[in-house]
Amino acid sequence: MSLPDEIKVVSADYLGDFALKTHFSDGHHQTVHFKNFIFQHAHSDIQKYKDESAFKNFQISDGDLIWDDYELCFPIADLYENKNIEIPHNKNVA
């Protein structure tokens, strides 16, 4: 899938269990499951997002889906295509 030019995230809805339905400026939407990424990633900055209330505290800033002051964010292309976010259960992450 080729990402159209100047795509932005316009909104996101929390679906539960660390999943967001993300809406883009071209009308496309994507359901992205972040749970494996959050719970299997060892980086200390990501640990606090295991708390569902912290995870749900996302915002849209300049077309990006972010948590806090860009402490956690994902490339728009990855959200749009729903790739590179969910870590397979058997992969160890340092």
Backbone as numpy.savetxt, mean C-alpha at the origin, in Angstrom:
# Nx Ny Nz CAx CAy CAz Cx Cy Cz
0.96 -4.85 -18.04 0.11 -3.68 -18.04 1.00 -2.45 -18.04
0.68 -1.51 -18.89 1.44 -0.27 -18.97 0.72 0.81 -18.18
1.46 1.49 -17.35 0.87 2.52 -16.50 0.67 3.80 -17.31
-0.57 4.30 -17.35 -0.81 5.57 -18.06 -0.03 6.71 -17.42
0.24 7.75 -18.20 0.97 8.92 -17.70 0.18 9.65 -16.61
0.90 10.21 -15.67 0.35 11.08 -14.64 -0.78 10.45 -13.82
-0.66 9.19 -13.50 -1.65 8.53 -12.66 -1.42 8.92 -11.20
-2.50 9.17 -10.50 -2.44 9.50 -9.08 -3.46 8.67 -8.33
-3.18 8.44 -7.08 -4.16 7.83 -6.19 -5.12 8.95 -5.78
-6.41 8.71 -5.95 -7.39 9.74 -5.57 -8.12 9.40 -4.28
-8.21 8.09 -3.97 -8.83 7.69 -2.71 -8.48 6.24 -2.43
-8.69 5.84 -1.19 -8.49 4.44 -0.80 -9.46 4.13 0.33
-10.02 2.94 0.26 -10.97 2.49 1.26 -10.41 1.28 1.99
-10.46 1.33 3.31 -10.00 0.19 4.10 -11.06 -0.90 4.04
-10.65 -2.11 3.63 -11.57 -3.23 3.49 -11.51 -4.19 4.67
-10.51 -4.03 5.53 -10.30 -4.95 6.64 -9.12 -5.86 6.36
-8.56 -6.41 7.41 -7.44 -7.36 7.32 -6.28 -6.83 6.48
-5.98 -5.53 6.65 -4.84 -4.88 6.00 -4.95 -4.84 4.48
-6.16 -4.71 3.97 -6.39 -4.59 2.54 -7.03 -3.24 2.24
-6.60 -2.61 1.14 -7.16 -1.34 0.71 -7.64 -1.46 -0.73
-8.80 -0.89 -0.99 -9.26 -0.73 -2.37 -8.82 0.66 -2.78
-7.90 0.73 -3.72 -7.27 1.98 -4.11 -7.85 2.45 -5.45
-8.24 3.72 -5.50 -8.85 4.31 -6.68 -7.87 5.30 -7.32
-7.76 5.23 -8.63 -6.79 6.04 -9.36 -7.47 7.10 -10.23
-6.71 8.09 -10.63 -7.25 9.23 -11.37 -7.81 8.87 -12.74
-7.46 7.72 -13.27 -8.00 7.31 -14.58 -9.24 6.42 -14.43
-9.75 6.26 -13.20 -10.92 5.44 -12.96 -10.61 3.99 -12.59
-9.38 3.58 -12.75 -8.96 2.22 -12.39 -9.00 2.08 -10.87
-9.28 0.88 -10.39 -9.19 0.61 -8.96 -8.54 -0.75 -8.77
-7.94 -0.92 -7.62 -7.18 -2.14 -7.33 -7.30 -2.45 -5.84
-7.56 -3.70 -5.52 -7.54 -4.13 -4.13 -6.16 -4.70 -3.85
-5.50 -4.11 -2.87 -4.13 -4.50 -2.53 -4.12 -5.01 -1.09
-3.55 -6.19 -0.91 -3.43 -6.81 0.42 -2.01 -6.56 0.94
-1.91 -5.84 2.03 -0.62 -5.45 2.59 -0.19 -6.33 3.76
-1.03 -7.24 4.20 -0.79 -7.97 5.45 0.55 -8.72 5.46
0.83 -9.50 4.44 2.10 -10.24 4.44 3.29 -9.30 4.46
3.22 -8.20 3.71 4.32 -7.24 3.70 4.53 -6.68 5.10
3.47 -6.24 5.74 3.56 -5.63 7.06 4.09 -6.61 8.10
3.57 -7.82 8.10 3.89 -8.77 9.16 5.19 -9.54 8.91
5.68 -9.57 7.70 6.91 -10.31 7.43 8.11 -9.40 7.21
7.90 -8.12 7.14 9.01 -7.19 6.91 9.68 -6.89 8.24
10.98 -7.01 8.29 11.71 -6.86 9.55 12.14 -5.42 9.86
11.99 -4.51 8.93 12.45 -3.14 9.16 11.68 -2.51 10.33
12.40 -1.87 11.22 11.80 -1.33 12.45 10.73 -0.27 12.17
10.86 0.51 11.10 9.86 1.53 10.79 8.51 0.93 10.41
8.50 -0.30 9.99 7.27 -0.94 9.54 6.55 -1.67 10.67
7.26 -1.99 11.73 6.69 -2.76 12.83 5.44 -2.12 13.42
5.39 -0.81 13.51 4.23 -0.16 14.14 2.95 -0.34 13.34
3.07 -0.65 12.05 1.88 -0.81 11.21 1.23 -2.19 11.38
1.80 -3.02 12.24 1.14 -4.27 12.63 -0.09 -3.96 13.49
-0.09 -2.79 14.08 -1.25 -2.30 14.81 -2.24 -1.80 13.76
-3.39 -2.44 13.69 -4.36 -2.12 12.65 -4.78 -0.65 12.67
-4.87 -0.05 13.84 -5.26 1.36 13.90 -4.19 2.25 13.27
-2.92 1.90 13.42 -1.84 2.66 12.78 -1.88 2.45 11.27
-2.12 1.22 10.83 -2.21 0.94 9.40 -3.36 1.72 8.76
-4.49 1.77 9.45 -5.67 2.44 8.91 -5.51 3.96 8.86
-4.46 4.47 9.45 -4.22 5.91 9.49 -3.41 6.38 8.27
-3.77 5.92 7.09 -3.11 6.32 5.85 -3.75 7.61 5.34
-3.09 8.23 4.39 -3.65 9.41 3.75 -3.17 9.48 2.31
-3.84 10.31 1.54 -3.44 10.57 0.16 -2.78 11.95 0.17
-1.54 12.01 -0.31 -0.81 13.27 -0.36 -0.18 13.43 -1.73
-0.57 14.45 -2.44 -0.06 14.72 -3.79 -0.16 13.49 -4.69
-1.24 12.74 -4.56 -1.46 11.58 -5.42 -0.78 10.31 -4.96
-0.13 10.35 -3.81 0.54 9.17 -3.25 -0.24 8.65 -2.05
-0.23 7.34 -1.87 -0.79 6.71 -0.68 0.34 6.61 0.33
0.18 7.27 1.47 1.27 7.33 2.45 0.77 7.08 3.86
1.71 6.74 4.71 1.48 6.64 6.15 2.47 7.57 6.81
1.98 8.34 7.76 2.78 9.34 8.46 3.43 10.26 7.43
4.62 10.71 7.65 5.27 11.64 6.71 6.14 10.83 5.75
5.49 10.02 4.91 6.15 9.14 3.95 7.01 8.08 4.63
6.70 7.78 5.90 7.43 6.71 6.59 7.17 5.37 5.89
5.96 5.22 5.39 5.61 4.03 4.61 4.86 4.51 3.38
5.32 4.12 2.22 4.63 4.44 0.97 5.07 3.41 -0.07
4.32 3.33 -1.13 4.58 2.36 -2.18 4.54 3.07 -3.53
5.35 2.63 -4.50 5.28 3.24 -5.83 3.88 3.09 -6.42
3.40 4.14 -7.04 2.06 4.12 -7.63 1.93 2.98 -8.63
2.96 2.73 -9.42 2.89 1.64 -10.41 2.65 0.30 -9.73
3.27 0.07 -8.58 3.07 -1.19 -7.86 1.65 -1.31 -7.32
1.10 -0.21 -6.84 -0.29 -0.22 -6.38 -1.24 -0.44 -7.55
-1.00 0.26 -8.63 -1.85 0.20 -9.82 -1.90 -1.22 -10.40
-0.73 -1.86 -10.44 -0.63 -3.20 -11.02 -0.71 -4.30 -9.97
-0.80 -3.91 -8.69 -0.87 -4.85 -7.58 0.29 -5.85 -7.62
1.50 -5.32 -7.60 2.68 -6.18 -7.63 3.73 -5.66 -6.66
4.64 -6.53 -6.30 5.80 -6.20 -5.47 5.44 -5.76 -4.05
4.22 -6.01 -3.61 3.84 -5.60 -2.26 3.69 -6.80 -1.36
3.00 -7.80 -1.82 2.76 -8.96 -0.97 3.96 -9.90 -1.02
4.56 -10.13 0.13 5.72 -11.01 0.25 5.23 -12.43 0.40
5.73 -13.37 -0.40 5.30 -14.76 -0.25 5.58 -15.26 1.16
4.73 -16.13 1.64 4.85 -16.64 3.02 6.19 -17.31 3.31
6.83 -17.89 2.33 8.06 -18.63 2.57 9.32 -17.81 2.33
9.20 -16.53 2.10 10.37 -15.72 1.84 10.78 -14.99 3.11
12.05 -15.08 3.46 12.58 -14.37 4.63 13.01 -12.97 4.19
12.64 -11.98 4.96 12.97 -10.60 4.64 13.83 -10.05 5.76
14.91 -9.41 5.39 15.80 -8.83 6.40 15.54 -7.36 6.56
